[in-house]
Amino acid sequence: MDVTYKDLREWLEQVEKLGELKRVENASWEEDAGMLAEMLAHSDDGPAVLMDSFPGYPQGFRILLNANGARKRIAHTLGCDPDISKLNLVDAFKKKLDGLKPVPPVIVETGPVMENVMKGEAVDLYKFPTPKWHLEDGGRYLGTGSYDITRDPDTGIVNLGTYRVMVQDKNKAGFYISPGKHGRIHRDKYFAQGKPCPVAVVVGGDPLLFMAGSLEVPQDVCEYDWAGGLRGAPYKVVVDPVTGLPIPAEAEIVLVGFSYPDEKMDEGPFGEWTGYYASDHRAEPFIRVEAVYHRNDPIILGTPPEKPPYEAHKYREYMRSGMLLESLEKAGIPDVKAAWCHGVGGCRMLNVVSVKTRYAGHAMQAAHVASQCRVGAYIGRLTIVVDDDIDVTDLGDVMWAVCTRCDPASDIDIIKNAWGGPLDPRIHPDSKAKKSFYASRLIIDATMPFDWKERFPKPIGPSPEYKWKTREKWGYLLK
Ligand SMILES: Cc1cc2nc3c(=O)[nH]c(=O)nc-3n(C[C@H](O)[C@H](O)[C@H](O)COP(=O)(O)O)c2cc1C
């Protein structure tokens, strides 16, 4: 199947036909939006919810919540059968990655995003019903289901990265980017040359582009090209007259401006994906917003982080797992059967890989690469490698393998001084103050020891395939 929508509006129509959309009117942006986002994030297969008619704002200024918080909608967004099973969705996405040919965007003169233009003095970020998402947030965050567009000043490569955006005042937007992220590398390069960094923030638009912005797409590949390749059609972009950056012609809201090397404002605290306010508040660069463009009746895509797993973890379980499989394959590890980046670890802190072991050291090789490749490296914690009779998505099955096949004295490795960041709750505040963000990783080899695998007690089973077959046949009895 292919992606069948061209923008968020068409996606909404299609998802409503699938019975996956509910509507809420006259609720508050101050409290209700945040309450609803948390409830939907922590429900199984909850609907997408479109909020409209916020008191104090014009009708039509909307917020979409939990857009990709359920498998049916995730599959639809990725152009797969909405009724696909869990592991089949990882496989279907991985197949799309295997055949992926990047499709660059096409430049158009203008598009719906230019229906409304605010420039200079007219810029007013308070025009939108931006929620305060969590009770102790330090401000209103317009950018959650959003991405920031930057251009590498050396190579010219454009990056789309989801980095949170806080309304500082009517024409200033704080944006937080962790060390090592592509947008941060771009910004640091401009600042090192004493130059302002041009930025465009896209708030709401094609859900696949947002997903691409929130994933570890390789740094020499632009997310427009990557997502264009996934959907099999180029995105239409308009060249922003202020920054020269390409912005999606069919986006809902876009802010454009510059971040200056010598200017900072207090940013945070903000409820983060680890389930804490771990980076607290700090002085961070901000964007002086020179223009805002938006469609009539604009839709904010709201994806505020919650205690894991939340919406972004639900779709990234599939996508990051597929990308981890791709990274292992590209690193030349044979016979990797499955991977699952567990939502409860924010799809970063608890990643499991299954391997049909072929030689001594095979399992540890897979685990170390899984722990340190770009998809797995940032704020990781535990990487577990299991045999291919284990269902990587089932924590019970995985922990059974850890309990019965791992001898701690010989099957555990620790990697020190790995890629951390201010959002890691386990890094001491004094280290954070010194900008020392290292953290360690635990590698667990829970495969049967390779050199006496043939003599290891035979497991009762079932294999993951047999288990899913059983559930497909008999699962109705459990409903
Ligand atoms: C809802 C959401 C909010 C995010 N917020 C931030 C953020 O504020 N700062 C950050 O560095 N990464 C944030 N991320 C993670 C990045 O989007 C992710 O690491 C992505 O790969 C970054 O793009 P890059 O690889 O091009 O740097 C967020 C992800 C999601 C889904």
The ligand as a MOL file (V3000), in Angstrom:
LIG
                    3D

  0  0  0     0  0            999 V3000
M  V30 BEGIN CTAB
M  V30 COUNTS 31 33 0 0 0
M  V30 BEGIN ATOM
M  V30 1 C 7.6100 15.2970 20.5840 0
M  V30 2 C 9.1130 15.2900 20.5070 0
M  V30 3 C 9.8390 16.3210 21.0910 0
M  V30 4 C 11.2400 16.3370 21.0000 0
M  V30 5 N 11.9140 17.3750 21.5620 0
M  V30 6 C 13.2480 17.4650 21.4340 0
M  V30 7 C 13.9430 18.5980 21.9340 0
M  V30 8 O 13.3500 19.5170 22.5110 0
M  V30 9 N 15.2890 18.6600 21.7470 0
M  V30 10 C 15.9810 17.6440 21.1330 0
M  V30 11 O 17.1980 17.7530 20.9750 0
M  V30 12 N 15.3400 16.5390 20.6570 0
M  V30 13 C 14.0030 16.4310 20.7930 0
M  V30 14 N 13.3270 15.3380 20.2990 0
M  V30 15 C 14.0960 14.2240 19.7000 0
M  V30 16 C 14.5630 14.5500 18.2960 0
M  V30 17 O 13.4770 14.9560 17.5220 0
M  V30 18 C 15.2470 13.3470 17.6350 0
M  V30 19 O 16.4050 13.0320 18.3520 0
M  V30 20 C 15.5800 13.5670 16.1610 0
M  V30 21 O 16.3180 12.4600 15.6790 0
M  V30 22 C 16.3720 14.8300 15.9680 0
M  V30 23 O 16.6630 15.0380 14.6090 0
M  V30 24 P 18.1760 14.9600 14.0830 0
M  V30 25 O 18.5500 13.4970 14.1800 0
M  V30 26 O 18.0600 15.4480 12.6770 0
M  V30 27 O 18.9780 15.8310 14.9730 0
M  V30 28 C 11.9330 15.2900 20.3520 0
M  V30 29 C 11.1810 14.2540 19.7650 0
M  V30 30 C 9.7990 14.2540 19.8420 0
M  V30 31 C 9.0270 13.1510 19.1960 0
M  V30 END ATOM
M  V30 BEGIN BOND
M  V30 1 1 1 2
M  V30 2 1 2 3
M  V30 3 2 2 30
M  V30 4 2 3 4
M  V30 5 1 4 5
M  V30 6 1 4 28
M  V30 7 2 5 6
M  V30 8 1 6 7
M  V30 9 1 6 13
M  V30 10 2 7 8
M  V30 11 1 7 9
M  V30 12 1 9 10
M  V30 13 2 10 11
M  V30 14 1 10 12
M  V30 15 2 12 13
M  V30 16 1 13 14
M  V30 17 1 14 15
M  V30 18 1 14 28
M  V30 19 1 15 16
M  V30 20 1 16 17
M  V30 21 1 16 18
M  V30 22 1 18 19
M  V30 23 1 18 20
M  V30 24 1 20 21
M  V30 25 1 20 22
M  V30 26 1 22 23
M  V30 27 1 23 24
M  V30 28 2 24 25
M  V30 29 1 24 26
M  V30 30 1 24 27
M  V30 31 2 28 29
M  V30 32 1 29 30
M  V30 33 1 30 31
M  V30 END BOND
M  V30 END CTAB
M  END
